[in-house]
């Protein structure tokens, strides 16, 4: 169905909320299951659910599959590099460096499409990136090592995934696009997780709940909405909206685990919100292209 850009962007806000709200759930579950095995099970369950949705909607059997496969490849690459990088760096650095895809989306998009986003978009992206840093970095000392380099690679992969999705989501059926990228992730995860680390699992209630919530809500529902939503907005605006993820993660930590709300975190959240409002309400330059 068709929708206004405003409604589509609200759907992306909801996706950002789902991802941010499940951060605490996943973090606690990883005490009892290896990360790559968790991803393999999560993507597999989500693939089955998306396949059921696709069949129920009676999608076309033959349609171009390139977009879904390419998007899935970069999506898995992002998750893989992020997970591997976490072995050698801190969670705060990983969160900040992963968030650099907010900047990389317009940069890579400008190179690919040779159309530069407007001044308001650049300023909004810069404010959101500053906010990500304030919310995720707890120390002024920042060194670049193997973990940081891997996580920067993850940010590039996520940025390319968003641009691929922006391009193909307008040309492919939503259910098929979502299904193909998640199935691609599931297949790669299932065939490689044993070689990446020593897989283990203890079937605790926390693990089962985390797998259920992330498979259904944070993967099947979230990627359906992201694929649909990116049909009606640009990759730059979508990336900016997803900068809300640490804000929702922070709020969830406050509610669930009573995490202290520091002034630095508050300032970071304010910068992210200001960046989004700057792009949405106060354009300072030409509008970005339909793709970027």
C-alpha positions as semicolon CSV with decimal commas, in nm:
position;residue;x (nm);y (nm);z (nm)
1;X;0,000;0,000;0,000
2;X;0,104;0,359;-0,054
3;X;0,173;0,591;0,235
4;X;0,288;0,944;0,305
5;X;0,657;0,996;0,388
6;X;0,551;1,113;0,735
7;X;0,369;0,788;0,813
8;X;0,655;0,580;0,671
9;X;0,907;0,765;0,887
10;X;0,690;0,706;1,195
11;X;0,710;0,335;1,111
12;X;1,091;0,365;1,105
13;X;1,079;0,536;1,446
14;X;0,889;0,232;1,571
15;X;1,156;0,004;1,423
16;X;1,424;0,207;1,601
17;X;1,228;0,168;1,925
18;X;1,208;-0,211;1,878
19;X;1,583;-0,240;1,823
20;X;1,670;-0,011;2,111
21;X;1,423;-0,168;2,355
22;X;1,558;-0,520;2,297
23;X;1,922;-0,424;2,365
24;X;1,902;-0,503;2,738
25;X;1,718;-0,829;2,666
26;X;1,986;-0,948;2,423
27;X;2,275;-0,832;2,640
28;X;2,148;-1,039;2,934
29;X;2,074;-1,342;2,714
30;X;2,430;-1,350;2,578
31;X;2,551;-1,477;2,916
32;X;2,390;-1,810;2,824
33;X;2,432;-1,833;2,446
34;X;2,714;-1,751;2,205
35;X;2,646;-1,442;1,989
36;X;2,675;-1,608;1,647
37;X;2,451;-1,899;1,749
38;X;2,199;-1,648;1,882
39;X;2,200;-1,469;1,546
40;X;2,167;-1,798;1,356
41;X;1,858;-1,902;1,554
42;X;1,712;-1,551;1,546
43;X;1,741;-1,519;1,168
44;X;1,615;-1,874;1,113
45;X;1,297;-1,823;1,314
46;X;1,240;-1,486;1,148
47;X;1,288;-1,645;0,805
48;X;1,011;-1,896;0,873
49;X;0,777;-1,619;0,990
50;X;0,851;-1,399;0,688
51;X;0,802;-1,697;0,456
52;X;0,456;-1,751;0,606
53;X;0,375;-1,383;0,553
54;X;0,497;-1,400;0,195
55;X;0,288;-1,709;0,117
56;X;-0,017;-1,560;0,288
57;X;0,012;-1,248;0,073
58;X;0,042;-1,470;-0,235
59;X;0,352;-1,297;-0,358
60;X;0,484;-1,363;-0,710
61;X;0,696;-1,676;-0,736
62;X;0,927;-1,518;-0,991
63;X;1,062;-1,175;-0,928
64;X;1,405;-1,017;-0,929
65;X;1,591;-1,153;-0,625
66;X;1,912;-0,954;-0,662
67;X;1,818;-0,675;-0,424
68;X;1,718;-0,905;-0,140
69;X;2,029;-1,121;-0,170
70;X;2,267;-0,824;-0,186
71;X;2,092;-0,650;0,105
72;X;2,109;-0,972;0,308
73;X;2,479;-1,013;0,236
74;X;2,564;-0,665;0,363
75;X;2,326;-0,698;0,657
76;X;2,495;-1,020;0,771
77;X;2,839;-0,867;0,713
78;X;2,745;-0,579;0,939
79;X;2,624;-0,808;1,216
80;X;2,927;-1,037;1,179
81;X;3,185;-0,757;1,195
82;X;3,003;-0,595;1,485
83;X;2,995;-0,923;1,681
84;X;3,359;-1,001;1,604
85;X;3,465;-0,646;1,690
86;X;3,297;-0,670;2,031
87;X;3,556;-0,931;2,127
88;X;3,830;-0,668;2,106
89;X;3,661;-0,341;2,201
90;X;3,413;-0,206;2,453
91;X;3,037;-0,197;2,409
92;X;3,040;0,184;2,428
93;X;3,295;0,218;2,148
94;X;3,110;-0,042;1,943
95;X;2,785;0,151;1,982
96;X;2,943;0,477;1,870
97;X;3,140;0,335;1,578
98;X;2,841;0,136;1,454
99;X;2,644;0,461;1,458
100;X;2,886;0,612;1,209
101;X;2,667;0,463;0,936
102;X;2,455;0,775;0,990
103;X;2,738;0,979;0,833
104;X;2,841;0,712;0,583
105;X;2,495;0,682;0,423
106;X;2,495;1,036;0,273
107;X;2,868;1,018;0,196
108;X;2,848;0,689;0,005
109;X;2,516;0,794;-0,148
110;X;2,669;1,116;-0,276
111;X;2,947;0,918;-0,447
112;X;2,710;0,660;-0,597
113;X;2,436;0,897;-0,713
114;X;2,654;1,208;-0,756
115;X;2,390;1,412;-0,574
116;X;2,486;1,570;-0,243
117;X;2,224;1,607;0,035
118;X;2,132;1,961;0,143
119;X;2,290;2,164;0,421
120;X;2,010;2,085;0,665
121;X;2,070;1,711;0,615
122;X;2,445;1,743;0,677
123;X;2,391;1,951;0,990
124;X;2,128;1,710;1,117
125;X;2,355;1,411;1,057
126;X;2,644;1,587;1,233
127;X;2,428;1,667;1,537
128;X;2,300;1,309;1,554
129;X;2,656;1,171;1,532
130;X;2,765;1,401;1,814
131;X;2,468;1,277;2,015
132;X;2,564;0,914;1,950
133;X;2,913;0,988;2,081
134;X;2,782;1,156;2,396
135;X;2,546;0,868;2,467
136;X;2,785;0,579;2,402
137;X;3,140;0,696;2,482
138;X;3,217;0,696;2,852
139;X;3,585;0,789;2,832
140;X;3,775;1,069;2,662
141;X;4,047;0,820;2,568
142;X;3,985;0,660;2,230
143;X;4,234;0,425;2,067
144;X;4,199;0,251;1,732
145;X;4,275;-0,119;1,739
146;X;4,152;-0,437;1,573
147;X;3,812;-0,421;1,741
148;X;3,755;-0,061;1,639
149;X;3,865;-0,130;1,280
150;X;3,625;-0,425;1,253
151;X;3,341;-0,212;1,390
152;X;3,409;0,066;1,139
153;X;3,379;-0,203;0,872
154;X;3,044;-0,296;1,027
155;X;2,929;0,068;0,992
156;X;3,022;0,063;0,621
157;X;2,828;-0,261;0,574
158;X;2,517;-0,123;0,746
159;X;2,539;0,198;0,542
160;X;2,556;0,006;0,215
161;X;2,270;-0,216;0,331
162;X;2,052;0,092;0,383
163;X;2,139;0,230;0,040
164;X;2,071;-0,106;-0,127
165;X;1,739;-0,125;0,057
166;X;1,649;0,230;-0,045
167;X;1,719;0,143;-0,409
168;X;1,547;-0,196;-0,435
169;X;1,257;-0,147;-0,191
170;X;1,090;0,074;-0,452
171;X;1,132;-0,196;-0,717
172;X;1,047;-0,516;-0,528
173;X;0,753;-0,645;-0,331
174;X;0,803;-0,560;0,038
175;X;0,743;-0,914;0,168
176;X;0,984;-1,069;-0,082
177;X;1,256;-0,812;-0,018
178;X;1,232;-0,860;0,358
179;X;1,223;-1,240;0,326
180;X;1,523;-1,266;0,096
181;X;1,755;-1,053;0,307
182;X;1,670;-1,236;0,630
183;X;1,693;-1,581;0,466
184;X;2,035;-1,482;0,331
185;X;2,144;-1,390;0,684
186;X;2,004;-1,715;0,821
187;X;2,179;-1,933;0,563
188;X;2,516;-1,765;0,614
189;X;2,476;-1,774;0,994
190;X;2,383;-2,142;1,005
191;X;2,675;-2,244;0,782
192;X;2,944;-2,037;0,956
193;X;2,867;-1,998;1,327
194;X;3,055;-2,315;1,426
195;X;3,373;-2,186;1,261
196;X;3,362;-1,837;1,412
197;X;3,355;-1,927;1,781
198;X;3,289;-2,213;2,022
199;X;2,910;-2,229;2,013
200;X;2,725;-2,289;2,338
201;X;2,375;-2,246;2,477
202;X;2,198;-2,290;2,808
203;X;1,823;-2,288;2,749
204;X;1,730;-2,045;3,022
205;X;1,403;-1,848;3,026
206;X;1,603;-1,534;2,943
207;X;1,746;-1,692;2,627
208;X;1,406;-1,820;2,514
209;X;1,236;-1,485;2,570
210;X;1,517;-1,296;2,396
211;X;1,503;-1,527;2,094
212;X;1,125;-1,501;2,074
213;X;1,114;-1,122;2,102
214;X;1,406;-1,052;1,870
215;X;1,295;-1,307;1,608
216;X;0,935;-1,189;1,593
217;X;0,952;-0,818;1,672
218;X;1,312;-0,701;1,621
219;X;1,365;-0,903;1,302
220;X;1,051;-1,023;1,121
221;X;0,831;-0,723;1,205
222;X;1,115;-0,469;1,210
223;X;1,261;-0,559;0,870
224;X;0,919;-0,575;0,710
225;X;0,853;-0,223;0,834
226;X;1,200;-0,099;0,739
227;X;1,169;-0,239;0,388
228;X;0,824;-0,086;0,347
229;X;0,915;0,244;0,512
230;X;1,223;0,304;0,299
231;X;1,006;0,304;-0,011
232;X;0,872;0,643;0,092
233;X;1,173;0,823;0,239
234;X;1,542;0,863;0,166
235;X;1,833;0,659;0,298
236;X;1,976;0,967;0,474
237;X;1,653;1,040;0,659
238;X;1,613;0,671;0,749
239;X;1,967;0,659;0,890
240;X;1,898;0,972;1,091
241;X;1,581;0,820;1,235
242;X;1,772;0,507;1,335
243;X;2,005;0,724;1,542
244;X;1,717;0,713;1,793
245;X;1,807;0,351;1,872
246;X;2,051;0,436;2,157
247;X;1,794;0,679;2,299
248;X;1,536;0,400;2,324
249;X;1,802;0,161;2,457
250;X;1,895;0,418;2,721
251;X;1,531;0,472;2,821
252;X;1,474;0,095;2,842
253;X;1,782;0,055;3,063
254;X;1,647;0,328;3,288
255;X;1,304;0,163;3,320
256;X;1,416;-0,201;3,343
257;X;1,754;-0,182;3,514
258;X;1,728;0,163;3,678
259;X;2,038;0,287;3,499
260;X;2,140;0,638;3,605
261;X;2,054;0,908;3,353
262;X;2,366;1,120;3,328
263;X;2,388;1,475;3,201
264;X;2,609;1,354;2,915
265;X;2,344;1,104;2,805
266;X;2,075;1,368;2,825
267;X;2,286;1,601;2,611
268;X;2,341;1,321;2,359
269;X;1,970;1,246;2,335
270;X;1,898;1,616;2,289
271;X;2,152;1,639;2,003
272;X;1,996;1,340;1,827
273;X;1,645;1,482;1,856
274;X;1,769;1,826;1,746
275;X;1,935;1,671;1,441
276;X;1,614;1,498;1,339
277;X;1,407;1,812;1,389
278;X;1,659;2,019;1,192
279;X;1,619;1,794;0,891
280;X;1,245;1,761;0,930
281;X;1,140;2,118;1,007
282;X;1,415;2,364;0,914
283;X;1,569;2,296;0,571
284;X;1,876;2,512;0,516
285;X;1,966;2,396;0,165
286;X;1,841;2,209;-0,138
287;X;1,649;1,888;-0,084
288;X;1,838;1,562;-0,110
289;X;1,785;1,330;-0,404
290;X;1,515;1,065;-0,404
291;X;1,771;0,791;-0,333
292;X;2,010;0,967;-0,094
